[in-house]
Structure formats: structure tokens, C-alpha cells
């Protein structure tokens, strides 16, 4: 067993034998029975910390870790324990299990829901877990500074006119799982995290603006080319610096004094979303346009606010006779679980103004271009950033768990963060439906347990059973997701087995790092090409599906000129699959635990995307993580 692991176990054992073991006179327990009782008390304390969701919330936490915000209107509380929060003229209701941070200034305000991690100014180290309180305080202060820095950036941008340059760049280098709301005057800007893992939906009231065709030359901020020196407004590494030098260092934060050239703003050179009346589309309810604008974590919250919304588009896609997928169906393009509800996409910003809304791409910024680097050159940045992401979540939660499979993504997380995971006493788990023995996860059971034992971490095996109709879990799931049953069985298995208060380190998004699609020879962007990647069945040849993807291209400005030299396949997987399929999964996991998307860092993803394609598909960065004797 590694020496550091032995020291960690010895320290934990010592704490178990001494904590709570003083008698009424203040003497430390020394007898075998006193030591046994102290150990049992510590065992009970840890057992409480590892309690699963049903023991904490008893199947009552509908819309877990959710939120809804309405301009000028107090939302109804989905549960009595939800908290109210005023943000300018917006009124929010927030689950108290969802942490939030605010910063308020003149004409500007910032609200962050979830965990937003600023780039670390200190390199990942082997600080002992016994210093956990100090490390928690350090991480908390760094996260407190995120809202303040965003506020300073927003004030500077506002002074510059319609520019969003400073806030865009600051948000670019945040990681974690969050939604950031930036109020500037009467306009509300909404940003998701890098992969949009914390979903933010909003009402489509027929007033959404997207970039007009051939609008790149007139795009907002076109006069504000990214800085090639690596000096970023964010206090992180600039986009250009990562493309040219993934090891660029972080400059000082924004001071709010420098004025930038004004831009035309998010509504300039825009048009309506194309193809408004495709098959499956539903007519807008009569009251929709009269409602105040609203944003929410779940489509059902918006449906409830609007008095009930249909889900014809979802039904059209998921019940299409030509749509077949062995790994599960999910909704393409702009389709969400309810009609007239749209989602803020990865790498895009939503702006809600008085009478209209605009959805615009902010990353990659204009002027950015991907640069290629050998795996050995990019590896130190990738290794340190992945370890830092593991450390971020270990330092913000007393308990940590890691889903472990036979695949490379979870093993890479373990290899990069093994010190932090051992010091945290992390729990690993593997799930499998035992009533379906041929399921691919059966292989995971054979391998993951041995991997966990070799790492010195406790391991759970979880049976994914069918949810019984009418059971408390079935009622909770249906209340949260009334129109779309994605993977209720897994949500239920996690609900009764894994620690509810733990940060659970999901490795979703590994396909961005290693390449999701094998055949990438054709590089000319077209809806039929990517429809076949999405559906991998006859559904991919559907003209109606092609129109749906063309809508999405317009909505996200998914155009070769705006992708900064990145492969259309890589960004399609990142922005389409992760924003939709990935975010939907995290909403389910929210019922049971604290989902921690540990790969959700643009610094990490861009470093991986700088490798030659062959090295990525060979998983070269993952290989380097386990080479212990480099030549």
C-alpha cells in the first residue's frame, strides 16, 4: 500500500480512537472498551454522513436543487422549504440545497447558482486532509470572489457600452457546475458552465433572436479581438493563449478601469429562429406572450408557471418509428421536455431584455483559432487541471464518491486525483441491473472493484432495479419529470444507495477529450451529416430532423467560421449532446446526490483538443497519467 495512503488511514484510525472519547473529568480514554466505544461513535458519525437521499428527504425533494426566476412576479414555491430571493426586478425561488452567491453594485448585480470555481492560483498539492477546514475556507473565499469579479467585469463592460467582453472572458475560465445571472441595467445575461451541466431553461414567447446569416463580420464585439498575450480580463488564461500556449499563466484580475471599444450588443444583426412550424410543433398558448419572462432549472417548473404546456415536439422525436438507439433516445436540436421552452446552450449566452431575448455564442470568441500541440507538451497542463478539478470538489464536500467503471474516463479521474481521493476517504461505486445480465455494465463489476481495492478505496456495488409504479420514488420522479422518463431506474438506485451529501465525481464528457466519433473524414458542415451522428439510425435521414438541426445551427451560431478551427464533430458532441443528454442526466442525479462534473473545465477540454486527432483517439493523455517511470 502506498505510504501516503497508510499515513491517511493511520490518521483516520487515530481520530476514530480519540474523538469523543473523553470522560466527564476530561481524561482521554485509554482502556480497550473506551477505545471501542469511541470507534463506534466515529463509525456512527460517518454512517450518518454517508446516508443516502431517502434518509434525508424521504422522497419529498421534488425539483431537487432547482430554481425558478420570474421578472416582476413572485413564483409559487414548489416546496415550502424553498427560499425566496430578489435579484433586481427578478424574483427567484431556490431549493436551499442549491447554494448561491450574490454581488450587487450600481446598475449591475450578479447571482451564481451552484458551484463556480475560479482558476486556481496555487498548484495542486498534497495538503493533508487534516487541514480540511483551512482548505474549505480557502476554496470558499475563492468562490466568493467569483461573484465580485463578475460584478466588476460587468460594470466595466457597461461603461464601455453594449460590450460583454470582460464578463464573457471571465465566465470562459470558470469551472464547476453553475448558472451565472448578470443583471446590467434592464438586461439579464444568463451563462451556463462549460458543458451546460446545470441546465437553465426559459420560456419561448416568440421573441427569441439569433444571429442573422452571414452576420459574423458584424458580430457583437467584433472590434474587440482576443488578447494574444495571454492577458485575460478573467484572472485566468485567455482563449487565444490556450490555443497558442496551453501553459500560459494567469494575469491579474480586472480592475474595472479600462474602457473597451463599444459593440452593437447581442440584439444587433439578428433574426428570428428559422423553420418555426416543423412537424410536431405545437401552437403557442393564448396567454404565453402576456406572461413575464421566466427562467428555471426544470421545464416542468416553467410549464406549471405557464398554466400547462404540451410536449408534442418531444413526442415527435422520441416516438419516431425510424429512431433506434441501443444506448437510449434523447431529444435533438431545440426540443426540450415541454413545448415553448428553450435551453441555454453550452458556449452561448442568453440575454433577456424588455421585449425580446437573444441567444448568442460567446465562445470561441472572434479571433480565436485552435493551435496543435504534441501530447507530451500538453500533458502537464491536462494533468494539473484534472487534479485541480478533483481537488475543488474534495475541498468543498466532506464526503466524495466516484462512479467507477471499466472505462478510461473514471480511471483517469482516479489516477489524476488519487492523492485527494485517498485523503478524502472517497467511496467508489459501480452500478449494474442484475436482472439484465447481458448489460455492458456487467464488465464494469468485474474490473472496477479490483481497481478500487488497488487504490485503497471502499467500493459499493449497486443494483439498478426497475422502479415500481406508484412507489414513492415513482411519484417523486414523475412530479419532477412529468413528460420525460429518461433513466428513472438509475436515479432510484442512486437515491437509496450513494451518499446524498457527497460530491459525486461524474466523468461525463470524456468523448470531448478522446473523440466521440470514429469516422470524421467528412469535414463539410451539414445537417444530414450530423443528423446521422446524432441518430445512428434511419431517423438520421429524416428531412424534418435536418430542419431541426438547422434550427439548432442558427440558435448556437454553429458555423465553421465561429468554431475557431475546432472539428465540427468535437463541438457538436460538446454543445449538442452535453447540453441536452448530459444536462438531463444531471437533473436526475440531483435527486440523489451532489453531481460533480469533474471534466467540466474549458482549460482541461481545450488542452485535450489541442492534440493531434490520432493521439486523442489513442487516449494518449490518459496513458500518460499512469506512466510512473517516464524516460
Protein Blocks (a to p, Z undefined) as FASTA:
>chain_A
ZZklmmmmmmmmmmmmmgopacfkopacfbfklmmmmmmmmmmmmmmmmpcfklmnnopa
ghihiacddehiacddfbfkbccddehjbccdddfklccdddddehiacddedjdddddf
bdcdfbdfklmmmmmmmmmmmmmmmmmmmmmmmmmmmmnojafklmmmmmmmpgcjdddd
ddehjbccddddfkomaccddddehiaccddehklmmgghklmccdfklpafklpacfkl
mmmomkbccddddehlaccdddebjmgoiaddehklgghiacddfklmmpccdddfbfkl
mmmmnopaadfkmmmmmmgfklccfkbpadehjbcfbehiacddehiacdddfkbccddd
fbdcehiacddddfklmmmmmmmmmmmmmmmmmmmcfbdcddddfbfklmmmmmmmmmmm
mmnopacdddddfklmkbmklmmmmmmmmmmmmnopacdddddddddehiaklmmmmmmm
mmbcfblmlmmmmmmmmcfkbccddfehjlmmnopafblmbmcdcfklmmmmmnopaklm
pmklmmmmmmmmmmnopafklnnopafklmmmmmmmmmmmmmmmmmmmmmmmccddfklc
fklmmmmmmpcfklmmnommmmmmmmcbdZZ
